[in-house]
């Protein structure tokens, strides 16, 4: 009963950054109130030449089950609509909404998978392309064939460009608020995870200033505390509102 599959991304290299347990690549860890999303890594569970790692008679890795999603995945339209799609209450899109969608899938009995096969990796033009035509049409594709303005070779070259300017208008303050709000919305599903996440926010963000967004930090402790407490309050109010509607 598959709901979605996260796809491998071509990261301008034929080597993965790390080899990690799959739950540390794409995982929502409710016990420790942490969300893992390290998709430039390769799953330890698929190393070696064990036959059951591959589709029969091939050297193509089988997908491996996960409980989280990042930004590059395919999902069934019927399943997506059935679980309610992306939530509309996240203050900053892409800072948590895909993890909440993953939670909606798993809570409704759907399975999620990671396609760890490097040969099927997709191109991700990090931070977009500047001063060039769009890669795909803006309108719905429907049954029309997609004519890409780039050749395969040009796509590979383009994906190798490392851009330091993300073009993201989100400030570090907005990023911190969205991080705390979004994760608390996910970990509010049970009291233990909620409590542990609040403890992490106090220890790691407010006291030890560990949160970084786009290589920036907030060095004013009082400001960090105010942002975090505002985000916690907003998330708790939203969770209560959702619970009352259920």
C-alpha positions in Angstrom: 0.0 0.0 0.0 2.5 2.6 -1.2 1.8 6.2 -0.6 5.0 7.8 -1.9 8.6 7.2 -2.9 11.5 9.5 -2.3 13.9 9.6 -5.3 17.6 9.7 -5.3 19.1 13.0 -6.3 22.2 13.5 -8.5 24.5 15.5 -6.3 27.2 16.5 -8.8 29.3 13.5 -7.8 29.3 9.8 -8.2 30.0 9.4 -4.5 27.5 9.7 -1.6 28.4 11.9 1.3 27.9 9.3 4.0 26.8 5.8 4.5 24.1 5.8 7.2 21.3 3.6 8.6 18.3 4.4 6.5 16.4 5.8 9.5 19.1 8.5 9.8 18.7 9.4 6.1 14.9 9.8 6.0 13.3 9.2 9.4 11.0 10.8 12.0 12.3 9.6 15.3 9.5 10.0 17.8 11.4 8.5 20.7 14.1 11.3 20.5 12.0 14.0 18.9 14.3 14.4 15.9 13.7 14.5 12.1 16.4 13.1 9.9 16.8 14.2 6.4 20.2 13.5 4.9 19.4 12.5 1.4 22.9 12.8 0.0 23.8 9.7 2.0 23.5 6.0 1.0 21.7 3.5 3.2 23.9 1.1 5.1 21.1 -1.4 4.7 21.8 -1.6 1.0 25.6 -2.1 1.1 27.2 -5.3 0.1 26.2 -7.8 -2.6 23.4 -9.6 -0.9 20.9 -10.9 -3.4 17.8 -9.7 -1.7 19.1 -6.1 -2.0 18.4 -6.2 -5.7 15.5 -6.8 -8.0 15.8 -10.4 -9.2 18.3 -10.9 -12.0 19.5 -7.2 -11.9 21.9 -4.9 -10.1 19.2 -2.4 -9.4 18.6 -1.8 -5.7 15.1 -2.4 -4.3 13.5 0.6 -2.6 13.7 0.6 1.1 10.9 1.5 3.5 11.2 4.8 5.5 8.7 6.9 7.5 9.7 10.4 6.2 9.8 12.4 3.0 12.0 15.3 1.7 11.4 17.6 -1.2 11.9 15.1 -4.1 9.3 12.4 -4.2 6.5 10.8 -6.3 3.2 10.0 -4.7 -0.1 8.5 -5.8 -2.7 11.2 -6.4 -5.5 9.2 -4.8 -3.5 8.6 -1.7 -2.3 12.2 -1.6 -5.9 13.5 -1.7 -7.1 10.9 0.7 -4.7 11.9 3.5 -5.4 15.6 2.9 -2.3 16.6 1.0 0.1 19.2 2.3 -1.0 21.2 5.3 -1.7 24.8 4.7 -0.7 26.2 8.2 3.1 26.1 7.9 4.4 29.7 8.0 7.3 28.9 5.6 6.7 26.3 2.8 9.3 23.6 2.6 10.3 24.0 6.3 8.4 21.0 7.5 5.3 20.5 5.4 6.8 17.4 3.6 7.5 15.8 6.9 3.9 16.4 8.0 2.7 14.9 4.7 4.8 11.8 5.5 3.2 11.6 8.9 -0.2 11.8 7.3 0.6 9.0 4.9 1.9 6.7 7.7 -0.9 7.5 10.1 -3.4 6.5 7.3 -1.7 3.1 6.7 0.4 4.0 3.6 4.0 3.0 3.3 6.8 5.3 2.2 10.0 4.2 0.4 13.4 5.5 -0.5 14.7 4.7 -4.0 18.4 4.3 -3.2 19.4 3.3 -6.8 21.9 5.8 -8.1 21.2 4.9 -11.7 17.7 6.3 -11.3 18.7 9.6 -9.7 16.9 12.8 -10.7 18.5 16.2 -11.4 17.9 18.9 -8.9 19.0 22.4 -10.0 19.8 23.6 -6.6 18.5 27.1 -5.9 17.1 27.3 -9.4 18.5 28.7 -12.7 19.0 32.4 -13.3 18.4 34.3 -16.5 17.3 31.2 -18.4 14.0 29.8 -19.6 12.1 27.5 -17.2 13.0 23.9 -17.3 9.4 22.8 -17.5 6.2 24.6 -18.6 4.4 26.4 -15.8 1.0 25.1 -16.9 -0.4 21.5 -16.3 1.3 18.9 -18.4 -1.7 16.6 -18.7 -1.0 14.2 -21.6 1.3 16.4 -23.5 4.9 15.4 -23.9 7.4 17.5 -22.0 10.1 19.1 -24.2 13.0 20.1 -22.0 15.0 23.1 -23.1 18.2 21.4 -21.9 19.9 18.3 -23.2 20.9 15.5 -20.8 24.5 16.7 -20.9 23.5 20.3 -20.2 21.4 19.1 -17.2 24.4 17.3 -15.8 26.6 20.4 -16.2 23.9 22.6 -14.7 23.4 20.4 -11.7 27.1 20.7 -10.9 26.9 24.5 -10.4 27.1 25.3 -6.7 25.3 28.5 -5.9 25.9 30.3 -2.6 23.0 32.7 -3.1 19.9 30.6 -2.5 17.4 33.3 -3.5 15.5 32.4 -0.4 13.8 35.4 1.2 13.4 33.7 4.5 15.4 35.3 7.3 17.1 33.4 10.1 14.4 34.6 12.5 11.7 33.3 10.2 13.6 30.0 9.7 13.9 29.5 13.5 10.2 30.2 14.0 9.2 27.8 11.2 11.6 25.1 12.5 10.2 25.1 16.0 6.6 25.5 14.9 6.7 22.8 12.2 8.4 20.2 14.3 6.2 20.7 17.3 3.2 20.2 15.0 4.7 16.8 14.1 5.7 15.8 17.6 2.5 16.9 19.2 1.1 13.5 18.2 2.2 12.2 21.6 3.0 13.7 25.0 6.5 12.1 25.3 7.7 13.3 21.9 6.2 16.8 22.5 8.0 17.1 25.8 11.3 15.9 24.5 11.2 18.3 21.6 10.5 21.2 23.9 13.5 20.2 26.0 15.6 20.1 22.9 14.5 23.6 21.9 15.4 25.0 25.3 18.8 23.2 25.5 20.0 23.3 21.9 18.5 26.5 20.5 17.7 28.9 23.4 20.7 28.0 25.6 23.4 26.8 23.2 22.5 28.6 20.0 22.8 25.6 17.8 20.3 26.6 15.2 21.7 27.8 11.9 19.8 28.9 8.8 21.6 29.8 5.6 24.9 30.0 7.6 23.4 32.6 10.0 22.8 32.5 13.7 20.9 34.6 16.2 23.3 35.6 18.9 20.8 37.4 21.1 19.6 34.8 23.7 16.5 36.8 24.6 15.5 37.0 21.0 16.0 33.3 20.5 13.8 32.6 23.5 11.1 34.9 22.4 11.0 33.4 18.9 10.9 29.9 20.2 8.2 30.5 22.8 6.1 32.4 20.2 6.4 29.4 17.8 5.6 26.9 20.6 2.5 28.9 21.6 1.3 29.1 18.0 1.8 25.4 17.4 -0.1 24.4 20.5 -3.0 26.7 19.6 -3.1 25.2 16.1 -2.9 21.6 17.4 -5.8 22.4 19.7 -7.8 23.9 16.9 -7.2 20.8 14.7 -8.1 18.4 17.6 -11.4 20.2 18.2 -12.3 20.0 14.5 -11.5 16.3 14.3 
